[in-house]
Amino acid sequence: RWRTKLCGFCDHSFANGLCLGAIVFLCACGQNHGQATPNVSTSTAAASFELTMELCGICAFKGFLNGAKFKMQGVAANGSPYFKAIGDEQYMYYDEDCDGSGKKAARWVIDPDPPNKDRMRDLDQDFDCMYHARVDSEDRQQPPTAGDWIVFCGGEGWKVQKLALVQHPLGAGVPEIAPAAPDTLVNFSFSGTFCAGREILQDLEFDKAGRTRSGSNFFKSRRHDLYMYHDPSCEGPLIGTPRWIIDDDAPNPQRERDLDEDSQCLYLARVDSASSMSPPLVAFWKVQCEGGWQDICIAMNVTGEENVGEASAARRPRRRLAALILSILVLILADESLP
């Protein structure tokens, strides 16, 4: 293994002299790169050059970006890391003022134009805010791993999209745990680029069908009779990997584990998740395709949620009416009992 001794960190950094195998870190501490430099003396832009971030959840018009792996290239003059898509001219970087006017909010952008790492603002030098997508952020160290991005989606215009950037540090496999949908979820549809043999998942709509014995929601598709449910252990042992599953077998809501009662982990797709109430909004799922298992980005488009407050309010008038009827019956019976 290569071993690299870290150096060049801020004076207050504990990391100077620390050795890590095959990892190189940088630290930006307000060095002058020929332009006015913001005060970042208390902020370090430390990130591994082995880090890649895989994009997931973008709309169909920008679907070519789904699965793009952005690898860190270096640190720009503004103290932020910048990334390039592996094998493609797509970039992700932090821009404090995308048109240079001094009026725009700081943001992370995904752009086909490369950033000029020596500039403090308007890094693509177009004097405009033109890009695929952006998310406003005060965190210059790293783009959000899950956030609401503003994406240009062609004829649909600019749309808010829940995007995930799944980190792959040091060659690790695809992390599969992602932010969960709201517990009040009742309807959703799928979007993604599905492999051969799993095209039926595209735009498939699901409705809440009930709860399992463990209290988890489970869902049934409106077409193709598919189910999505959370299984703490798909083979049945007490200790297993909890996961959300897409299956053509209906779950038995009375069981605590191995809900499809096959004593095996057989299904169409799964994503590991400790969140048992609702599946992840955006995540890479292991999907069984014609050529084997593939990591496929699946985004859930939420179409309906339970409104607990409204439901509770709607019940109140009925309760009052029931109480009134009961009071009238009591008065009638009392009147009939009088001599």
Solvent accessible surface area in square Angstrom, and as a share of the most:
residue,aa,sasa,rsa
1,R,233,0.85
2,W,209,0.73
3,R,162,0.59
4,T,44,0.26
5,K,137,0.58
6,L,8,0.04
7,C,102,0.61
8,G,60,0.58
9,F,23,0.09
10,C,8,0.05
11,D,150,0.78
12,H,121,0.54
13,S,22,0.14
14,F,186,0.77
15,A,9,0.07
16,N,70,0.36
17,G,34,0.33
18,L,79,0.39
19,C,51,0.31
20,L,56,0.28
21,G,11,0.10
22,A,48,0.37
23,I,20,0.10
24,V,66,0.38
25,F,49,0.20
26,L,72,0.36
27,C,12,0.07
28,A,12,0.09
29,C,39,0.23
30,G,32,0.31
31,Q,85,0.38
32,N,125,0.64
33,H,92,0.41
34,G,72,0.70
35,Q,70,0.31
36,A,81,0.63
37,T,44,0.26
38,P,39,0.24
39,N,135,0.69
40,V,10,0.06
41,S,58,0.37
42,T,129,0.75
43,S,35,0.23
44,T,45,0.26
45,A,2,0.02
46,A,44,0.34
47,A,12,0.09
48,S,17,0.11
49,F,58,0.24
50,E,80,0.36
51,L,13,0.06
52,T,16,0.10
53,M,0,0.00
54,E,12,0.05
55,L,0,0.00
56,C,0,0.00
57,G,10,0.09
58,I,8,0.04
59,C,14,0.09
60,A,103,0.80
61,F,115,0.48
62,K,20,0.08
63,G,20,0.20
64,F,115,0.48
65,L,1,0.00
66,N,34,0.17
67,G,28,0.27
68,A,19,0.14
69,K,81,0.34
70,F,0,0.00
71,K,76,0.32
72,M,3,0.01
73,Q,76,0.34
74,G,7,0.06
75,V,30,0.17
76,A,6,0.04
77,A,6,0.05
78,N,1,0.00
79,G,3,0.03
80,S,1,0.00
81,P,1,0.01
82,Y,30,0.11
83,F,1,0.00
84,K,50,0.21
85,A,2,0.02
86,I,104,0.53
87,G,82,0.78
88,D,64,0.33
89,E,102,0.46
90,Q,19,0.08
91,Y,20,0.08
92,M,0,0.00
93,Y,3,0.01
94,Y,7,0.02
95,D,2,0.01
96,E,31,0.14
97,D,6,0.03
98,C,5,0.03
99,D,27,0.14
100,G,40,0.38
101,S,59,0.38
102,G,66,0.63
103,K,175,0.74
104,K,81,0.34
105,A,51,0.40
106,A,28,0.22
107,R,14,0.05
108,W,0,0.00
109,V,1,0.00
110,I,0,0.00
111,D,1,0.00
112,P,58,0.36
113,D,63,0.33
114,P,79,0.50
115,P,18,0.11
116,N,48,0.25
117,K,102,0.43
118,D,70,0.36
119,R,62,0.23
120,M,1,0.00
121,R,90,0.33
122,D,1,0.00
123,L,1,0.00
124,D,20,0.10
125,Q,89,0.40
126,D,49,0.25
127,F,159,0.66
128,D,67,0.35
129,C,24,0.14
130,M,119,0.53
131,Y,27,0.10
132,H,17,0.07
133,A,0,0.00
134,R,59,0.21
135,V,15,0.09
136,D,72,0.37
137,S,22,0.14
138,E,173,0.77
139,D,72,0.38
140,R,41,0.15
141,Q,50,0.22
142,Q,53,0.23
143,P,2,0.01
144,P,38,0.24
145,T,63,0.37
146,A,36,0.28
147,G,12,0.11
148,D,76,0.39
149,W,0,0.00
150,I,43,0.22
151,V,0,0.00
152,F,70,0.29
153,C,3,0.02
154,G,13,0.13
155,G,93,0.90
156,E,116,0.52
157,G,23,0.22
158,W,120,0.42
159,K,71,0.30
160,V,96,0.55
161,Q,26,0.12
162,K,80,0.34
163,L,0,0.00
164,A,4,0.03
165,L,3,0.01
166,V,18,0.10
167,Q,51,0.23
168,H,15,0.07
169,P,58,0.37
170,L,95,0.47
171,G,74,0.72
172,A,54,0.42
173,G,59,0.57
174,V,34,0.20
175,P,61,0.38
176,E,23,0.11
177,I,122,0.62
178,A,19,0.15
179,P,72,0.45
180,A,39,0.31
181,A,4,0.03
182,P,47,0.30
183,D,78,0.40
184,T,38,0.22
185,L,0,0.00
186,V,32,0.19
187,N,34,0.18
188,F,1,0.00
189,S,17,0.11
190,F,0,0.00
191,S,33,0.22
192,G,18,0.17
193,T,103,0.60
194,F,25,0.11
195,C,16,0.10
196,A,53,0.41
197,G,32,0.31
198,R,47,0.17
199,E,102,0.46
200,I,69,0.35
201,L,0,0.00
202,Q,69,0.31
203,D,82,0.43
204,L,0,0.00
205,E,65,0.29
206,F,0,0.00
207,D,39,0.20
208,K,52,0.22
209,A,52,0.41
210,G,23,0.23
211,R,116,0.42
212,T,9,0.05
213,R,157,0.57
214,S,67,0.43
215,G,26,0.25
216,S,0,0.00
217,N,0,0.00
218,F,22,0.09
219,F,0,0.00
220,K,73,0.31
221,S,6,0.04
222,R,134,0.49
223,R,115,0.42
224,H,90,0.40
225,D,84,0.44
226,L,6,0.03
227,Y,33,0.13
228,M,0,0.00
229,Y,1,0.00
230,H,7,0.03
231,D,1,0.01
232,P,45,0.28
233,S,3,0.02
234,C,8,0.05
235,E,100,0.45
236,G,25,0.24
237,P,74,0.46
238,L,147,0.73
239,I,160,0.81
240,G,36,0.35
241,T,62,0.36
242,P,45,0.28
243,R,29,0.11
244,W,0,0.00
245,I,1,0.01
246,I,0,0.00
247,D,1,0.01
248,D,88,0.45
249,D,67,0.35
250,A,57,0.44
251,P,10,0.06
252,N,45,0.23
253,P,45,0.28
254,Q,128,0.57
255,R,83,0.30
256,E,76,0.34
257,R,63,0.23
258,D,4,0.02
259,L,2,0.01
260,D,21,0.11
261,E,99,0.44
262,D,39,0.20
263,S,79,0.51
264,Q,92,0.41
265,C,41,0.25
266,L,101,0.50
267,Y,21,0.08
268,L,15,0.07
269,A,0,0.00
270,R,46,0.17
271,V,0,0.00
272,D,30,0.15
273,S,2,0.02
274,A,80,0.62
275,S,44,0.29
276,S,39,0.25
277,M,53,0.24
278,S,0,0.00
279,P,0,0.00
280,P,1,0.01
281,L,27,0.13
282,V,5,0.03
283,A,1,0.01
284,F,5,0.02
285,W,1,0.00
286,K,57,0.24
287,V,0,0.00
288,Q,74,0.33
289,C,13,0.08
290,E,138,0.62
291,G,79,0.76
292,G,31,0.30
293,W,121,0.43
294,Q,84,0.37
295,D,59,0.31
296,I,11,0.06
297,C,10,0.06
298,I,1,0.00
299,A,6,0.05
300,M,12,0.05
301,N,66,0.34
302,V,58,0.33
303,T,91,0.53
304,G,18,0.17
305,E,94,0.42
306,E,73,0.33
307,N,79,0.41
308,V,95,0.54
309,G,50,0.48
310,E,115,0.51
311,A,44,0.34
312,S,32,0.20
313,A,42,0.33
314,A,51,0.40
315,R,96,0.35
316,R,117,0.43
317,P,72,0.45
318,R,147,0.54
319,R,149,0.54
320,R,156,0.57
321,L,104,0.51
322,A,59,0.46
323,A,58,0.45
324,L,104,0.52
325,I,89,0.45
326,L,114,0.57
327,S,58,0.37
328,I,82,0.41
329,L,92,0.46
330,V,86,0.49
331,L,123,0.61
332,I,83,0.42
333,L,116,0.58
334,A,53,0.41
335,D,95,0.49
336,E,127,0.57
337,S,90,0.58
338,L,120,0.60
339,P,178,1.12
